[in-house]
Amino acid sequence: MMSTQLAKADLDYFKRGAWENPRFWNRLGGQPSLHGKKVLDLGCGHGSLCIDMAKAGAARVVGVDINARLIEFAQRNLELNYPELVGRVEFHCIHLAELDEGDFDLMTSKDTFEHVMDLEGVLHEMYKRFKPGGLLYAAIGPLWNSPFGDHDHLKRIFGVNLPWAHLIVPQRTAMRWLSRKMGRELRSYRDLGMNMLAFADYKRIIEQSGFEILFFKPNNSRHPVLRLFALIARIPFLTEYFTNNLYCILRRPLE
Ligand SMILES: C[S@@+](CC[C@H](N)C(=O)[O-])C[C@H]1O[C@@H](n2cnc3c(N)ncnc32)[C@H](O)[C@@H]1O
């Protein structure tokens, strides 16, 4: 039974990993063998994927996130509820460039790249910390130009999720509304943690990253709506607006 010394909302979010993590792996062709591996999760949040990877036999798991509150939860949850994993799992509230460690076999990043402001730089830092042949499993989305690419922020204004509203309402207007609603000055969706990158940007950044692309799948879902999206996205001028997510597996080339 899980400790109740942690905020219920955080524990509930952590527990969502029980169905999100298997889906993450399934969409990427299944969880690879983690036995004895040294792994890193970028944007680990509450730490659910890190705990799962340690349970699956990883020798060392490093979770990195820039949100101090989430890392504090992840660390406390580890100590209270998974004491047997302490020593194999570590959480750090840092930018990856500050991590003085390398030689990772595998890295994950789930629902995080769309929040990373300097994605080229972070991919470079990941690349440097891999063993040759190391694998990066990433799930990205919802993407900025997709119907709910604002991660539901305008729902706070309209009360319902209106598809593509964030692309229709001028950013200045949206920021004025959201600043008032949230009681702090906002100038851009980037202030709310979204990098606003288009699908074409991710494609270019990944292609130029130096990694080999082993798997690259937009609209990766069995949901009927996303299957329809995948069809519509084949029409070139609609690709951006009907690409909801992107899953990829990248490899640092063998030297
Ligand atoms: C939507 S959450 C996903 C968290 C977790 N991976 C999950 O699936 O539940 C995105 C996370 O990325 C983190 N993040 C954003 N930019 C980052 C960066 N440059 N380095 C590390 N983490 C970052 C945020 O703090 C946040 O915890």
The ligand as a Tripos MOL2 file, in Angstrom:
@<TRIPOS>MOLECULE
LIG
   27    29     1     0     0
SMALL
NO_CHARGES

@<TRIPOS>ATOM
      1 C1          4.0940   16.8170  -19.5740 C.3       1 LIG1
      2 S1          5.3830   16.5630  -18.4360 S.3       1 LIG1
      3 C2          5.7500   14.8330  -18.6980 C.3       1 LIG1
      4 C3          6.3290   14.1990  -17.4800 C.3       1 LIG1
      5 C4          6.5620   12.6890  -17.5790 C.3       1 LIG1
      6 N1          7.5410   12.3590  -18.6020 N.3       1 LIG1
      7 C5          5.2690   11.9880  -17.8380 C.2       1 LIG1
      8 O1          5.1070   11.4100  -18.9190 O.co2     1 LIG1
      9 O2          4.3970   12.0130  -16.9550 O.co2     1 LIG1
     10 C6          6.7890   17.3740  -19.1660 C.3       1 LIG1
     11 C7          7.9580   17.4650  -18.2130 C.3       1 LIG1
     12 O3          9.0910   17.9620  -18.9150 O.3       1 LIG1
     13 C8          9.8330   18.7520  -18.0200 C.3       1 LIG1
     14 N2         10.7830   19.5620  -18.8020 N.ar      1 LIG1
     15 C9         10.5370   20.6130  -19.6120 C.ar      1 LIG1
     16 N3         11.6770   21.0720  -20.1550 N.ar      1 LIG1
     17 C10        12.6760   20.2690  -19.6940 C.ar      1 LIG1
     18 C11        14.0880   20.2390  -19.8870 C.ar      1 LIG1
     19 N4         14.7180   21.1230  -20.6800 N.pl3     1 LIG1
     20 N5         14.8040   19.3010  -19.2380 N.ar      1 LIG1
     21 C12        14.1810   18.3960  -18.4310 C.ar      1 LIG1
     22 N6         12.8570   18.3850  -18.2040 N.ar      1 LIG1
     23 C13        12.1070   19.3060  -18.8250 C.ar      1 LIG1
     24 C14         8.7620   19.5160  -17.2630 C.3       1 LIG1
     25 O4          9.2420   20.0620  -16.0690 O.3       1 LIG1
     26 C15         7.7270   18.4180  -17.0490 C.3       1 LIG1
     27 O5          7.9100   17.7400  -15.8550 O.3       1 LIG1
@<TRIPOS>BOND
     1     1     2 1
     2     2     3 1
     3     2    10 1
     4     3     4 1
     5     4     5 1
     6     5     6 1
     7     5     7 1
     8     7     8 2
     9     7     9 1
    10    10    11 1
    11    11    12 1
    12    11    26 1
    13    12    13 1
    14    13    14 1
    15    13    24 1
    16    14    15 ar
    17    14    23 ar
    18    15    16 ar
    19    16    17 ar
    20    17    18 ar
    21    17    23 ar
    22    18    19 1
    23    18    20 ar
    24    20    21 ar
    25    21    22 ar
    26    22    23 ar
    27    24    25 1
    28    24    26 1
    29    26    27 1
@<TRIPOS>SUBSTRUCTURE
     1 LIG1         1 GROUP 0 **** ****
